[in-house]
Amino acid sequence: MAPNGSAPALRRTLGVGDAVVIGLGSMIGAGIFAALGPAAGAAGSGLLLGLAVAAVVAYCNAMASARLAAQYPASGGTYVYGRERLGPFWGYLAGWSFVVGKTASCAAMALTVGAYIWPGQAHAVAVAAVVVLTAVNYGGVQKSAWVTRVIVAVVLAVLAFVVVVCLGSGASDAGRLDAGASGGAGGVLQAAGLLFFAFAGYARIATLGEEVRDPARTIPRAIPLALGIALAVYACVAVAVLSVLGAGGLGHAAAPLADAVRAAGVPGLMPVVRVGAAVAALGSLLALILGVSRTTLAMARDRHLPGVLSAVHPRFQVPHRAELAVGVVVAVLAATVDVRGAIGFSSFGVLAYYAVANASAWTLNPAPTARVLPAVGLLGCVLLAFSLPVLSVVVGAGVLVMGVIAYGVRRWVAAR
């Protein structure tokens, strides 16, 4: 039975392993190849402290998402949780934040693929990547999980090579791992905000709640497991790269992992790192399109988006119209926008999405001990959101206000 009682349901085919892989495909993506440099530039020698702060906020959000997904195992993630726990407006705001923010993230990932594969034709390659991965998702979520499993294996292998090469080289110096925050508290928080998005992929597990087997058991197990693996990988890579480049060199590196390999004395591995970065971005893009289309499906079922997007393909049992619509929008963005603009545009919206998730989890259990993690997660999301660059905050808040206005107009028209 579908959540609205009449539309066809999606097929429950994903187990714990599949769900973990989809989460890892989002988290261990292009962020690890790109985010370390800007984060080091903001926090200086406090990079590892920023990583720890990001991990704490991500853990709180993961636990909130796991508890909510087990109780509401339907596609849509926090859009559904906010609607059920806080009311229709908050669910809509979460869904709007997710769809807008993550659509921009899709464009950023596609452009990252283009920049690594063919820098001179980055936009064309980005559009091609969107078309191919939309077709993969159209063929069914099980195919997407299989492709993601291959991508995760390749990326983990590349990252393992980077860690071994850096830590095993004569250029590695443990003295560069100074945990002091030379960038100040503000720099650490900004670094945490940048690094947080490398962990945010666990939400993709929650948005697939209607397609996992035994969701009440599978989702709470898959989310923290995927998050723990991602944290371990990120910590190892950060330590290895810092030990070679130091905070100053890392902060000025355009391609941190490639620069670290060169500094370690193995420049021949740089092409492998570039390929790994492109594959990682493809994995993130695949999982992002998957998640955005499922939230679009849920919002279309409630008529917050055009109802035609709620259709489920009779053969593949996927939200095919939502996937095609998301693919078209992302392809247009990938052909026209700049990658930095796309990332900045998405940041504020994603943190707003997780803030609603934590507020929703707060209502599940009145016991004070059960509310500690949601409270920390909510405060952390707000703090990191307003620690972002001013332009990102202004643009992100403006987009949220546009969504609120659209919601109010729709309600006003419906009431007449």
KAJO-V743601 format. One record per backbone hydrogen bond with DSSP energy under -1.0 kcal/mol. NH is the residue of the N-H (numbers start at 1). CO is the residue of the C=O. E is the energy in kcal/mol with one decimal. If there is no record, write none. Layout:
NH;CO;E, NH;CO;E
//
This chain:
5;2;-1.8, 13;11;-1.0, 13;211;-1.7, 14;211;-2.3, 19;15;-2.4, 20;16;-2.7, 21;17;-2.3, 22;18;-2.3, 23;19;-2.1, 24;20;-2.8, 25;21;-2.6, 26;22;-1.1, 27;23;-2.4, 28;24;-2.7, 29;27;-2.0, 34;30;-1.3, 35;31;-3.5, 39;35;-2.2, 40;36;-2.4, 41;37;-2.3, 42;38;-1.6, 43;39;-2.7, 44;40;-2.6, 46;43;-1.9, 47;44;-1.2, 50;46;-2.4, 51;47;-2.3, 52;48;-2.0, 53;49;-2.2, 54;50;-2.5, 55;51;-2.2, 56;52;-2.1, 57;53;-2.2, 58;54;-2.5, 59;55;-2.6, 60;56;-2.3, 61;57;-2.4, 62;58;-2.7, 63;59;-2.5, 64;60;-2.1, 65;61;-2.8, 66;62;-2.6, 67;63;-2.3, 68;64;-2.2, 69;65;-2.8, 70;66;-1.9, 71;67;-1.1, 72;68;-2.4, 74;72;-2.2, 79;76;-1.7, 80;77;-1.1, 81;77;-1.8, 82;78;-3.1, 83;79;-1.5, 84;80;-2.4, 85;81;-2.7, 86;82;-2.2, 87;82;-1.5, 91;87;-1.9, 92;88;-2.6, 93;89;-2.8, 94;90;-2.2, 95;91;-2.6, 96;92;-3.2, 97;93;-2.4, 98;94;-2.5, 99;95;-2.8, 100;96;-2.4, 101;97;-2.3, 102;98;-2.9, 103;99;-1.5, 104;100;-1.7, 105;101;-1.7, 106;102;-2.3, 107;103;-1.8, 108;104;-2.1, 109;105;-2.6, 110;106;-2.5, 111;107;-2.4, 112;108;-1.8, 113;109;-2.0, 114;110;-2.0, 115;111;-2.4, 116;112;-1.7, 117;113;-2.5, 118;114;-2.4, 121;118;-1.9, 122;119;-1.1, 125;121;-2.4, 126;122;-2.3, 127;123;-2.3, 128;124;-2.1, 129;125;-2.4, 130;126;-2.1, 131;127;-2.2, 132;128;-2.4, 133;129;-2.4, 134;130;-2.2, 135;131;-1.7, 136;132;-1.8, 137;133;-2.4, 138;134;-2.0, 139;135;-1.1, 140;137;-1.6, 144;140;-1.5, 145;141;-2.3, 146;142;-1.9, 147;143;-2.4, 148;144;-2.6, 149;145;-1.9, 150;146;-1.5, 151;147;-2.2, 152;148;-2.9, 153;149;-1.9, 154;150;-2.1, 155;151;-2.6, 156;152;-2.6, 157;153;-1.8, 158;154;-2.2, 159;155;-2.7, 160;156;-2.2, 161;157;-2.0, 162;158;-2.1, 163;159;-2.4, 164;160;-2.5, 165;161;-2.7, 166;162;-2.5, 167;163;-2.6, 168;164;-1.8, 169;166;-1.0, 172;169;-1.1, 173;243;-2.2, 176;173;-2.0, 177;174;-1.7, 182;180;-1.2, 183;43;-1.9, 184;181;-1.9, 188;184;-2.1, 189;185;-2.3, 190;186;-2.3, 191;187;-2.4, 192;188;-2.5, 193;189;-2.3, 194;190;-2.1, 195;191;-2.8, 196;192;-2.1, 198;195;-1.4, 199;196;-1.9, 202;199;-1.3, 203;200;-1.6, 204;201;-1.9, 205;202;-1.1, 206;202;-1.0, 207;203;-2.3, 209;206;-1.6, 211;208;-2.6, 213;14;-3.2, 217;214;-1.6, 218;214;-2.9, 219;215;-1.7, 222;218;-2.6, 223;219;-2.4, 225;221;-1.3, 226;222;-2.6, 227;223;-2.4, 228;224;-2.5, 229;225;-2.1, 230;226;-2.2, 231;227;-2.5, 232;228;-2.1, 233;229;-2.2, 234;230;-2.7, 235;231;-2.6, 236;232;-2.1, 237;233;-2.4, 238;234;-2.8, 239;235;-2.4, 240;236;-2.3, 241;237;-2.7, 242;238;-2.5, 243;239;-2.2, 245;241;-2.8, 246;242;-2.0, 250;246;-2.3, 251;247;-2.2, 252;248;-1.0, 253;250;-1.1, 259;255;-2.8, 260;256;-2.2, 261;257;-2.0, 262;258;-2.0, 263;259;-2.6, 264;260;-1.7, 265;262;-1.6, 266;261;-2.2, 269;266;-1.8, 270;267;-1.7, 273;269;-1.9, 274;270;-2.3, 275;271;-2.3, 276;272;-2.6, 277;273;-2.4, 278;274;-2.1, 279;275;-2.7, 280;276;-2.6, 281;277;-2.3, 282;278;-2.0, 283;279;-2.2, 284;280;-2.3, 285;281;-2.6, 286;282;-2.6, 287;283;-2.1, 288;284;-2.6, 289;285;-2.5, 290;286;-1.7, 291;287;-2.3, 292;288;-2.9, 293;289;-2.1, 294;290;-1.3, 295;291;-1.9, 296;292;-2.4, 297;293;-2.1, 298;294;-2.1, 299;295;-2.4, 300;296;-2.4, 301;297;-2.1, 302;298;-1.0, 303;300;-1.5, 304;299;-2.6, 309;306;-1.9, 310;307;-1.9, 311;308;-1.1, 313;318;-3.1, 317;313;-1.7, 320;318;-2.3, 323;319;-2.4, 324;320;-2.4, 325;321;-2.5, 326;322;-2.6, 327;323;-2.5, 328;324;-2.3, 329;325;-2.3, 330;326;-2.7, 331;327;-2.3, 332;328;-2.2, 333;329;-2.3, 334;330;-3.0, 335;331;-1.4, 336;333;-1.1, 337;333;-3.1, 342;338;-2.2, 343;339;-2.1, 344;340;-2.4, 345;341;-2.1, 346;342;-1.5, 347;343;-1.5, 350;346;-2.0, 351;347;-1.8, 352;348;-1.9, 353;349;-2.0, 354;350;-2.0, 355;351;-1.9, 356;352;-1.8, 357;353;-1.5, 358;354;-2.3, 359;355;-2.2, 360;356;-2.3, 361;357;-2.3, 362;358;-1.9, 363;360;-1.0, 364;361;-1.5, 375;371;-1.9, 376;372;-2.5, 377;373;-2.8, 378;374;-2.6, 379;375;-2.5, 380;376;-2.5, 381;377;-2.4, 382;378;-2.1, 383;379;-2.6, 384;380;-2.7, 385;381;-2.4, 386;382;-2.0, 393;389;-1.8, 394;390;-2.6, 395;391;-2.7, 396;392;-2.5, 397;393;-2.6, 398;394;-2.2, 399;395;-2.1, 400;396;-2.0, 401;397;-2.3, 402;398;-2.0, 403;399;-1.9, 404;400;-2.2, 405;401;-2.5, 406;402;-2.2, 407;403;-2.2, 408;404;-2.5, 409;405;-2.6, 410;406;-2.3, 411;407;-2.3, 412;408;-2.3, 413;409;-2.6, 414;410;-2.3, 415;411;-1.7
//
